[in-house]
Amino acid sequence: MSKLVGLKTVLEQMGPVAVAVSGGVDSMTLAVVAHRVNRENRIFHALSPAVPEQATMRVRHYAKKEGWALDLIDAGEILDPQYRANPANRCYYCKTNLYETICRQVDLGVISGTNQDDLADYRPGLVAADEHAVRHPYVEVGIDKSEVRNIARSLGLTDLQDLPAAPCLSSRVMTGIAIDEKLLPVINAAEESLWQSLRRSIPIKGVRCRIRPFEVAIEIDSQEDVDARSEYAREAIDIVTGLFEKHGYQEYLRTISVEPYRRGSAFLVETLQVD
């Protein structure tokens, strides 16, 4: 694969680097390639309420399997009042905290799993990356998301190649609603339970549990039409109700809706203030 060869060449030319790994297919595949190219590379993964537990488990598994020098860090973004306020550019504050933490720990350049497709989206985290001289090897080689998956497939990373997109849990909270670190694991648990329940009744590619003012929206990503009056929808509502009541978040249960998946529906870019 010419793109994989190009990626290896870029990584070899960089020398030792710090790889920021979230646990998704992009950064995980990059970490595998980077470590195989240069075993002096360091892998950094942030532990946070916003990071799904299964993502951290995946990172730990690969660190053991591949022999990574893994650093588990607390970037502290959850304590940043600007992050917690959940503005439209929340990701800027997240990545700023992440890169500053990594740069304090090592005297190495930092690389990320940003791919070519990401450049077409509003990505405030890329501003933080620029401010910290973070490099994006996929972008430098011109590798998009589908090509990342092809690279994972060619390397036999079968558990990564078809891994669904999994943004941080704070992305489930509508812009402007303050981030509650105790709510984020509840959202994750709800999505995991919803996945197990829904896949028995409808072919799904993913499920999101969105937090809106006094509302939880269950978004189902399926090729079939989503029927909000179906038995599986009623079961989904029962799952969310049970988990949110158990953890004291009844305020969001005034309305529970079941809807088709809409990418980034909790993100309100129009609220962004531009000087």
C-alpha positions in Angstrom: 0.0 0.0 0.0 1.6 3.2 -1.2 -0.1 5.3 1.5 1.1 3.0 4.2 4.6 3.2 2.8 4.3 7.0 2.8 3.1 7.0 6.4 6.0 4.9 7.5 8.4 7.2 5.7 7.1 10.3 7.4 7.2 8.7 10.8 10.7 7.5 10.3 11.8 11.0 9.3 10.2 12.4 12.5 12.4 10.4 14.9 11.0 9.7 18.4 7.6 11.4 19.0 4.7 11.4 21.5 1.6 9.9 20.0 -1.7 11.2 21.4 -4.1 8.2 21.4 -7.9 8.5 22.2 -8.7 4.8 21.6 -10.5 5.3 18.2 -9.5 3.7 14.9 -7.5 6.7 13.7 -5.1 7.2 16.6 -4.9 3.5 17.5 -3.8 2.6 13.9 -1.3 5.5 13.9 0.1 4.3 17.3 0.6 0.8 16.0 2.4 2.0 12.8 4.4 4.6 14.7 5.6 2.1 17.4 6.5 -0.5 14.8 8.6 2.1 12.9 10.3 3.5 16.0 10.1 1.7 19.4 11.3 4.8 21.1 8.0 6.5 20.4 5.9 7.2 23.5 2.1 6.6 23.6 -0.1 9.0 25.6 -3.7 8.3 26.6 -5.8 10.7 28.7 -8.0 9.2 31.5 -11.1 11.3 31.8 -14.8 10.9 32.5 -15.3 12.1 28.9 -13.3 9.0 27.6 -15.4 5.9 27.3 -14.1 3.1 29.5 -14.0 0.7 26.6 -11.6 3.1 24.7 -9.2 3.0 27.6 -9.5 -0.8 27.8 -8.6 -1.0 24.1 -5.6 1.2 24.6 -4.4 -0.9 27.5 -4.9 -4.1 25.5 -2.8 -2.8 22.5 -0.1 -1.4 24.8 0.4 -4.9 26.2 0.0 -6.6 22.9 2.4 -4.3 21.0 4.8 -3.5 23.8 4.1 0.3 23.9 5.7 2.7 26.3 2.3 3.8 27.5 1.7 6.9 29.6 -1.8 7.2 31.1 -2.3 10.9 32.0 -4.9 13.2 33.5 -5.1 16.2 31.2 -7.3 18.0 33.7 -9.8 19.4 31.1 -12.7 18.5 33.3 -11.5 21.0 35.8 -11.2 23.8 33.2 -14.2 26.2 33.6 -14.0 27.1 30.0 -14.3 23.4 29.0 -17.1 22.7 31.5 -19.1 25.6 30.2 -19.4 23.6 27.0 -19.1 26.3 24.3 -19.1 25.5 20.6 -15.3 25.5 20.7 -15.1 23.2 23.8 -12.7 20.9 21.9 -10.2 23.7 21.8 -9.9 23.7 25.6 -9.8 19.9 25.7 -6.9 19.7 23.3 -5.1 22.6 24.9 -5.1 20.8 28.2 -4.1 17.5 26.5 -1.2 18.9 24.6 0.1 21.0 27.4 0.1 18.0 29.7 2.0 15.9 27.2 4.5 18.6 26.5 5.2 19.0 30.2 6.0 15.4 30.5 8.3 14.8 27.5 10.7 16.8 25.3 9.3 15.2 22.1 7.2 16.4 19.2 3.5 15.4 19.4 1.5 13.7 16.7 -2.2 13.1 16.3 -4.5 10.8 14.4 -6.2 13.7 12.5 -7.0 12.5 9.0 -7.6 14.3 5.7 -11.4 14.2 6.1 -11.2 16.0 9.5 -10.0 19.1 7.7 -13.5 19.6 6.1 -15.2 19.8 9.5 -15.2 22.5 12.2 -12.5 21.2 14.4 -11.4 23.8 17.1 -9.0 21.2 18.5 -6.9 21.7 15.4 -6.3 25.3 16.5 -4.9 24.0 19.8 -2.8 21.5 17.8 -1.3 24.4 15.8 -0.5 26.3 18.9 1.5 23.3 20.2 3.2 22.4 16.9 1.4 19.1 16.8 1.9 17.3 13.5 -0.7 15.1 11.7 1.0 12.3 9.7 -2.2 11.2 8.0 -2.8 14.7 6.6 0.9 15.0 5.6 0.5 11.8 3.5 -3.1 12.6 2.3 -4.8 9.7 4.1 -8.5 9.9 4.7 -10.8 7.9 7.0 -11.4 5.1 4.6 -7.7 4.7 3.9 -7.0 4.6 7.7 -9.5 1.7 7.9 -7.7 0.0 4.9 -4.4 0.4 6.6 -5.8 -1.2 9.8 -7.2 -4.0 7.6 -3.9 -4.6 5.9 -2.1 -4.8 9.2 -4.6 -7.4 10.5 -6.0 -5.0 13.1 -9.4 -6.7 12.7 -10.9 -5.2 15.9 -10.0 -1.7 14.7 -10.7 -1.7 11.0 -14.5 -1.4 11.4 -14.6 0.4 14.7 -17.5 2.9 14.7 -16.7 6.6 15.2 -16.7 7.3 19.0 -16.3 11.0 19.8 -15.8 11.9 23.5 -18.8 11.6 25.8 -19.0 15.4 26.2 -20.1 15.5 22.5 -23.4 14.0 23.6 -24.3 17.1 25.7 -25.9 20.0 23.8 -23.8 23.1 23.4 -24.3 25.4 26.3 -25.4 22.8 28.8 -22.6 22.5 31.4 -20.5 19.4 31.4 -21.2 17.2 34.4 -18.4 14.7 34.9 -20.7 12.4 36.9 -23.3 12.3 34.1 -20.8 11.3 31.4 -20.3 7.7 32.6 -24.1 7.4 32.9 -24.4 8.3 29.2 -21.8 5.7 28.3 -23.5 3.0 30.3 -26.9 3.9 28.7 -25.4 3.7 25.2 -23.8 0.3 25.9 -27.0 -1.0 27.3 -29.0 0.4 24.4 -26.6 -1.2 21.9 -27.1 -4.6 23.4 -30.8 -4.2 23.5 -31.5 -2.6 20.1 -29.2 -4.9 18.1 -31.6 -7.8 18.9 -34.5 -5.9 17.2 -33.1 -3.7 14.5 -29.8 -3.6 12.4 -27.8 -0.8 13.9 -24.4 0.8 13.3 -24.5 2.9 16.4 -26.6 4.6 19.1 -26.2 8.0 20.8 -27.8 9.2 24.0 -28.1 13.0 23.6 -28.6 15.4 26.4 -30.8 18.4 25.7 -32.5 20.8 28.1 -34.8 18.6 30.3 -34.6 15.9 27.6 -32.8 12.7 26.6 -32.8 11.9 22.8 -32.0 8.3 21.9 -30.6 8.5 18.3 -30.4 5.2 16.4 -28.1 4.8 13.4 -29.8 2.2 11.2 -30.5 1.5 7.6 -34.1 0.8 8.5 -36.6 3.5 9.5 -36.6 4.2 13.2 -40.0 3.6 14.7 -40.5 5.6 17.8 -43.7 3.6 18.7 -42.1 0.2 18.4 -41.5 -2.3 21.2 -37.7 -1.8 20.9 -38.2 2.0 21.3 -40.2 1.4 24.5 -37.4 -0.9 25.8 -34.9 1.8 25.0 -36.8 4.4 26.9 -37.1 2.0 29.9 -33.3 1.5 29.8 -32.6 5.2 29.9 -35.2 5.9 32.5 -33.8 3.2 34.8 -30.2 4.4 34.5 -30.9 8.1 34.8 -33.2 7.6 37.8 -30.6 5.3 39.5 -27.9 8.0 39.3 -30.2 11.0 40.2 -30.6 12.6 36.8 -34.4 12.7 36.7 -34.3 16.3 35.5 -33.6 15.0 31.9 -36.4 12.5 31.9 -39.2 15.0 31.3 -39.0 14.0 27.7 -37.3 10.9 26.2 -37.4 10.8 22.4 -36.3 8.0 20.0 -35.0 9.4 16.7 -32.9 8.6 13.7 -29.2 9.3 14.2 -28.0 12.8 13.2 -24.3 13.4 13.2 -23.2 16.1 15.6 -26.8 17.0 16.5 -25.8 18.2 20.0 -23.3 20.7 18.5 -24.7 24.2 18.0 -22.1 26.0 15.9 -24.3 29.0 15.6 -23.6 29.8 19.3 -19.9 30.4 18.6 -18.9 33.9 19.2 -16.4 35.3 16.8 -14.5 38.5 17.6 
